[in-house]
Amino acid sequence: MNGAVRPTEPAQDAFARLLVRMSPELGDDEEVDWRAVEAKGFRFPGDYKHFMAHYGAGMIEDTLAVLGPPVADDVEYGSMLSETRNACALWPPEAPGTAGDWPVERQLAERPPLIAWAVTTAGDLVCWLSKEDDPDQWPVAVWGRQEGPDHWTIVPLGMSGFLLGLFHAELDKDPLSDSGLWDKPSPRFISEKAEGRMRAEGIDPWTGEPDPLAGISFDD
């Protein structure tokens, strides 16, 4: 595991650069009540809040899903709380932060050692290492599924800096199992809401072609 180093670029500056590189045209404002969310125990970096306002929860290049903040006590599969629980179960006891599992019954009662903010289609977990009190100082911690059960990579950047590092291939290496975002200077983002609208219209959001699954029910 690499040692964590504090991010140096202000979150708002990195996010401003991200807006230039990744169009928010197909994004949606999540209209998050941050006061209500953070009153339950979680705090978030400034660039994540900006991301939710400009892009929202959704997919980058159909490869990496950026998760929305916790809603009530949502621990369903794929939610931020669910993925955070998964990440904490994989966090080694000797690593920085509070060691070991984060019981789901605690939910938002206390800050976990890691907070998952994205997952990949390859099964990777992308988190903040939340040891510092200031969320804007949280580096990114990536659990790579293909690297083995104990493999974590600490990237000394915030969320926006991390994404830019992927898009411009500026990190020491690609920490993700899928190289779909590596050296992709103009990636495409589609929010969950925009994707839902497109599929409802019978359009595959990633190809722009008619969706072959449109109208098919999987409940039977």
N, C-alpha and C positions, 0 to 999 in steps of 0.2 A: 504494500500500500504506500502510495506517495504521501509525503507530508503536506499538510494544508498550509497555504500562505494566504494572507489577507488580499482580497481583490483591491486593486489600486485605482481603477477608473470609476468615477462617480456613476451610479446606476443610471441617472438621467442622461448622461452623455452617451453611454453604451446603447441605451434604448433609442436615442435619436439616430444613431448610426444604423440600428436594426431597422427602423422605419424606412430608411432609404434603400436597404438591401432586400427587404421582404415586404411586398405591398400588402397593406391592410384592406385592400379593396373588397375582399370576400370575408372580412372580419365582422364581428358584431360586438357591441358594447354589452358586457354581461350585467351592467348596472348593479354592481356589488355594493351592498351596504357594509363597508369595511368596518365601521364602528361596531356593528352588531357581530360580525364575524370575529373580530379581534377581542371583543368582550368575552368570548368563550375560551380564550387562551392562546389562539394562534395569532402570530404576527407575520407580516410578509414584507419582502424587499420592495422598494419603490418601483423598480422596473417591472416586477410582476404585476403590480397594481395597474401600471400604465398598459401593460400587455393585455390585461383583461378588459380595459376600456377601449382599446384600439382593435384588438384581434379577437379576444374571447377565447374560450376553450375550443380546441380543434386540432386539426392535423397539419403538419408540415410535410409536404411531398409524400403524403400517404405513408409516412415512415415513423414519425414521432408525434405522439398525441400529448398536447399540453393540457393538463388537468385544471379544471376550475376549482375554486376554493371550497372548503367544506360547507355543505348545506345541512343545517340541523345536525342530526346524528347519523348521517348517511354513511354506512359502512358497506354498501353494496359493492360487488365486484367492479373494479375499474375506477372507483371513486378515489379522491385524494386520501381519505382516511384509510381505506382498504389497502392502497398501495404503500402508504406510509407504514402501516402495520407489517406488510410484507418486507419492506426495506429494513425495518428495525429488527426483524427476526433474523436477517442475514448479516447484520452488523456485528463484527467480531468483538468479543469482550475486551480485548486489549486496545481497541481503537479509541480515538478521541471522542469525547462526549459520554453520555450515559450508556453504559454497556448493556448489551443483551436485548431481550424482547421488550416490546412496548405493549402491555396488555390492552386489548381493544376496549375493555370496560372503562379504561381511563379516558378514552376518546380525547376530548379537548381539555381535560382537566389540567394537564401539564404539558409542557413542550417536550416532544420526543427528541432523541439525538439526531434524527434525520427527518426531513419532510419531503415526500415525493411530490414533484411537480410535473413530471412527464414519464411516459412509458413508450417503448418502441414496439413495433410489430414483431421484432425479433425477441421480445421478452426482457429487454433491459429496463432497469429502473434508474431514473435521473432525479437526483434529490439535491436539497441543500443540506450541508453539514451545519446544523443550527447551534453550535457551541457558543458563539458570540451572542451577546445581548442585542447588538445592533443588527437587524436583518440585512442591511445593506453591506455588511461585512461577511455574509455567509458565502463560502465557496461552494462549488458544485461537486457532488460525489456521485459517481456512476458505478452501478453494479452491472457488469457485462455478463450476460447469461453464458455466452460461448467461452468466456475466460475461466470458468470454474466457479464453484459455490462460494469461495472465499475471496474472490477477486473484486476489489474496489479500486477505482481510480479517483484521486482527488485532483480537481482542476481549480487553480487559484483565481477563479473568475466568478462573477455573478452570472445570473441567468442570461442576460443579453450578451455579455462578453463571451460566454460559453457557446451560444448559438452562432455568433459571428466567427468564433474560432473554428467551428465546424465548417461553416459556409466557405471560409477562406483557407481552410486547411492550415491554420496557423498554430494549432496545438501540437504538442510533442508527438502525438499519434491520435488516430481516431479511436476514442474510447468505446464507441458503439459497435455492436455486433454486425449491424447492417451499415454499409458504407454509402447509403443513399443520400446523406446530407453532407458528406465529405467533399470539399472543393465544389460546392454548389452555390456560387456567389449570388444568384437571384432565385432563391427557392420560392415555391408557391405555398400559401397558407389558405386553408378553407376552414371556417368555423363550423362547429357542430350544427348551429342553426342554419347556416348557409347550405351545408351539405344536406340537411333535412329538406330544405326548400327545393333544392335541385332534384333530389330523388323523388319527392312528391310530384314533380313535373315530369318524371320519367327520364331524367338526364343523369348519366354517370358523371359526378362532379370532377373526376380526375381525367376523363378523356373528352368530355363535352359531347359524347355520343349518346344515343338512346341507351338507357340502362336495361340490360337484359333481365334483371331481377325485378324490374318495376311491375307491381301488381301481383307478384307471387307471394302467397301467404305461407309462412313457415310454422303456423300454429296447428296445422292438421296432423 
